[in-house]
Structures are given as C-alpha cells and as structure tokens.
Amino acid sequence: MLNPEVIVGDLDFSGNLTIRETIYLAIKQAILDGKLSVGERIVEKTFAEAFRVSRTPVREALRRLESEGHVQYIPRTGVVVTGISKADVIEVYKIRKALEALVIEQVIENFTDQDVENLKIKIDESRVLAQGDNTSILVTKYQSFNDMLMDIAALPRLRVVLSQITEYVLRFRRISASKQSRRDQAIEEHEQILEAIVQRDLQRAVSLNNTHLDGALAIILNELFSDDE
C-alpha cells in the first residue's frame, strides 16, 4: 500500500479551499497520476494521521471520490481505487465522440482568426513536447488544445459534463501518448481537425475527431486488455 506521506506534499491548506476539498483534490490527483494504483486500499485512519487531520474530512473526500467512480467501498476490505473495465473505456470514448461533436459544431459557429492562431500555437507546442519523454506534460498540452476548443464553443453546461469524462480518461490517456508513433499521429490529426473547422466542414471535422478518438481507444484497449482476447 502506498505510504500516504508520498502525497502529503500535494496538500496546501494555505489557500481558500476547505480541508475536505484540499484532501479530496490531493487524493484524486494521486489516483489520476497513478500514485495510487487500481485495487489499492485507502485506509481512512492512516491517511488522516499522515495528513494530520481528523478522519472526518478524509471520510468526506472518499465519499465524494466514490460518487465520481474513482474509489469504491468493498465489504470486509474497505475503500479501494476502482479498476477500469474494457466496457468502461469503450463507453467513455463513445460519450466523448457524441459530446465533442457538439463542441465542434459550436466552434465552427464561433471561432475567430485569433482563435485559429492560438490553436495552431497549441499544436506547435505539442509537436515540440512529443519529441521528449515527459508524457504527463504532453497529455496536459493535448488537453489544453481541447480546453481551448471548449472556450471557443462557450457551452458551460456541456463543459461540466465533459470535464468529468476527461478526468476519468486521464487515468489511462497517458497509455495512448506513451508511443512515439501515436504522438506524431495525434498531432497530425489535431491539425486536420483544425483545418476542417477553418473550412467550416462540420461533417469532416467530426469524422476526423472520431477517427482520432478511435486511434487512442485502440491503443488503450490493446495495452490494458490484450490478455482478455
């Protein structure tokens, strides 16, 4: 089991967040970063002692994480980090396809010349990072491209829904970005999607985005579930 002291450094009680919120964010980030692995127990008492807080804010944070699907309570075992099934991954990517099509549609209606230039900058920055070995930073840059599309789309309620999906995806998205060939391909696909957006070709832009997501999904399924075949 991970020593919770490893993520104590992620705690910052000096800001405006409550203790519960701070602990929630620290544990969730540890799950997303893989510091807390699938099946690992999160012992309330041990974490409370490491964080130097009462058990109450840890318990409340774990309840919130359970409602989001990051952890689950198992009788006679306790709270553990949830696993990811093949069906989970496939479902998430189906949802992304549907929701991102709505984003692209709105982007085509809203974008400006400056938006296009800013998106090109994001792609260029990704191209530089793709030649390095820091997958986490590259994934963050990929996400910043998607975040900028969300900014342009200006659909706040859809953004909330997609943000929840994105957090779930981040748990295995790094697998897709770990292969150099996929990194290069993903950047090329972003360029093609942007080109279709600039041409206001909704059908092509959505089709390209679906292909982009299918490529990432195929790699993830192969890496995580190839033994299931």
C-alpha positions in Angstrom: 0.0 0.0 0.0 1.2 3.5 -0.8 2.5 5.5 2.1 0.2 8.5 2.2 3.2 10.6 3.1 4.0 10.4 -0.6 1.1 12.7 -1.4 1.3 15.0 1.7 3.4 17.3 -0.5 0.3 17.8 -2.7 -1.6 19.3 0.3 -1.8 23.1 0.6 -4.0 24.3 3.4 -3.0 28.0 2.9 -5.5 28.8 0.1 -9.2 29.4 0.1 -10.2 25.7 -0.1 -11.6 23.8 2.8 -9.6 21.0 4.4 -12.0 18.5 2.9 -11.7 20.0 -0.6 -7.9 20.1 -0.3 -7.7 16.4 0.7 -10.2 15.4 -1.9 -8.1 17.1 -4.7 -4.9 15.6 -3.4 -6.2 12.0 -3.3 -7.9 12.4 -6.7 -4.7 13.7 -8.3 -2.8 10.8 -6.8 -5.2 8.4 -8.5 -5.1 10.2 -11.8 -1.3 10.3 -11.7 -1.1 6.6 -10.9 0.5 7.2 -7.4 -2.5 5.3 -6.1 -2.9 2.2 -8.3 -6.0 0.2 -9.1 -7.1 -2.0 -6.2 -5.0 -0.1 -3.7 -6.6 0.4 -0.3 -7.1 3.9 1.1 -7.2 3.4 4.9 -9.1 6.4 6.4 -7.2 6.3 9.7 -3.8 6.0 8.1 -4.4 8.9 5.7 -5.9 11.1 8.4 -2.8 10.6 10.5 -0.4 11.3 7.6 -2.4 14.5 6.7 -2.5 15.5 10.4 -6.3 16.0 10.3 -9.3 14.2 11.8 -10.8 11.3 10.0 -13.9 13.3 9.1 -12.5 15.3 6.1 -10.8 12.2 4.8 -14.1 10.3 5.0 -16.0 13.1 3.3 -13.4 13.3 0.5 -13.6 9.5 0.0 -17.4 9.6 -0.3 -17.1 12.3 -3.0 -14.5 10.2 -4.9 -16.8 7.2 -4.6 -19.7 9.2 -6.1 -17.4 10.1 -9.1 -16.3 6.4 -9.6 -12.7 6.9 -8.5 -12.9 4.6 -5.5 -15.4 2.1 -4.2 -16.2 0.5 -0.8 -15.8 -3.2 -0.7 -17.2 -5.1 2.4 -14.5 -6.6 4.7 -11.8 -4.8 2.6 -12.6 -1.1 2.8 -12.1 1.7 0.3 -10.1 0.8 -2.8 -9.2 2.6 -6.0 -11.6 1.3 -8.7 -10.5 -0.7 -11.6 -11.2 0.1 -15.3 -13.1 -2.4 -17.4 -13.0 -2.8 -21.1 -16.6 -1.8 -21.2 -15.9 1.3 -19.1 -13.2 2.5 -21.6 -15.4 1.9 -24.7 -18.3 3.7 -23.1 -16.2 6.7 -22.2 -15.0 7.1 -25.7 -18.5 6.7 -27.1 -19.6 9.5 -24.9 -16.6 11.6 -25.9 -17.5 11.2 -29.6 -21.0 12.4 -29.0 -20.2 15.3 -26.8 -17.2 16.5 -28.8 -19.3 16.6 -31.9 -21.4 19.2 -30.2 -18.3 21.1 -29.3 -17.0 21.1 -32.8 -20.4 22.3 -34.2 -20.4 25.3 -31.9 -16.7 26.0 -32.5 -17.4 26.3 -36.2 -20.1 28.9 -35.5 -18.0 30.9 -33.0 -14.3 30.8 -34.0 -12.3 33.9 -34.9 -9.0 34.3 -36.8 -7.2 34.8 -33.4 -8.7 31.6 -32.1 -7.3 29.7 -35.1 -3.8 31.2 -34.5 -4.0 30.2 -30.8 -5.0 26.7 -31.7 -2.1 26.4 -34.1 0.3 27.5 -31.3 -1.0 24.7 -29.1 -0.4 22.2 -31.9 3.2 23.6 -32.4 3.9 23.3 -28.7 2.6 19.7 -28.7 4.9 18.9 -31.6 7.9 20.0 -29.6 6.9 18.2 -26.5 6.2 15.0 -28.5 9.9 14.6 -29.1 10.6 14.4 -25.4 9.8 11.7 -22.8 7.5 13.6 -20.4 4.2 12.0 -21.2 2.3 13.8 -18.4 3.2 17.2 -19.8 2.3 16.2 -23.3 -1.1 14.9 -22.2 -1.7 18.2 -20.4 -0.8 20.1 -23.6 -3.2 17.9 -25.6 -5.9 18.7 -23.1 -5.1 22.4 -23.4 -6.0 22.2 -27.1 -9.3 20.6 -26.2 -9.9 23.2 -23.4 -9.4 25.9 -26.0 -12.0 24.4 -28.2 -14.3 24.4 -25.2 -13.6 28.0 -24.6 -14.5 28.9 -28.2 -17.6 26.7 -28.1 -18.8 28.6 -25.0 -21.1 25.8 -23.7 -20.6 25.9 -19.9 -23.0 23.1 -19.0 -21.5 20.8 -21.6 -18.1 21.7 -20.3 -19.0 20.5 -16.8 -20.1 17.1 -18.2 -17.0 16.8 -20.4 -14.7 17.7 -17.6 -16.0 14.7 -15.6 -15.4 12.4 -18.5 -11.9 14.0 -19.1 -10.9 13.2 -15.5 -11.8 9.6 -16.0 -10.0 9.5 -19.3 -6.8 10.9 -17.8 -6.4 7.7 -15.8 -5.4 5.8 -19.0 -4.9 8.5 -21.6 -1.2 8.5 -20.9 -1.0 5.0 -22.3 -2.0 6.3 -25.7 0.5 9.1 -25.6 3.4 6.9 -24.5 4.1 5.7 -28.0 6.0 8.0 -30.3 4.1 6.9 -33.4 0.8 7.7 -31.7 2.2 11.1 -30.5 3.0 12.1 -34.1 -0.2 10.8 -35.4 -2.3 12.6 -32.8 -0.7 15.9 -33.6 -1.3 15.4 -37.3 -4.9 14.6 -36.5 -5.3 17.8 -34.5 -4.0 19.7 -37.5 -6.5 18.0 -39.8 -9.4 18.6 -37.4 -8.5 22.3 -37.1 -8.2 22.6 -40.9 -11.8 21.1 -41.3 -13.0 23.6 -38.7 -11.5 26.5 -40.5 -13.2 25.3 -43.7 -16.4 25.1 -41.7 -16.8 21.5 -42.8 -18.7 20.0 -39.8 -19.1 16.5 -41.2 -15.4 16.2 -41.9 -14.3 17.7 -38.7 -16.5 15.3 -36.6 -15.4 12.3 -38.7 -11.7 13.2 -38.2 -12.3 13.6 -34.5 -14.0 10.2 -34.3 -11.0 8.7 -36.1 -8.7 10.4 -33.7 -10.6 9.0 -30.7 -10.8 5.6 -32.3 -7.0 5.5 -32.6 -6.4 6.4 -29.0 -9.1 3.8 -27.9 -7.5 1.0 -29.9 -4.1 1.5 -28.3 -5.6 1.7 -24.8 -7.6 -1.5 -25.3 -4.6 -3.3 -26.7 -2.4 -2.2 -23.8 -4.8 -2.9 -21.0 -6.9 -5.8 -22.2 -4.9 -7.7 -24.8 -4.8 -10.7 -22.5 -8.6 -10.8 -22.5 -8.8 -11.8 -26.2 
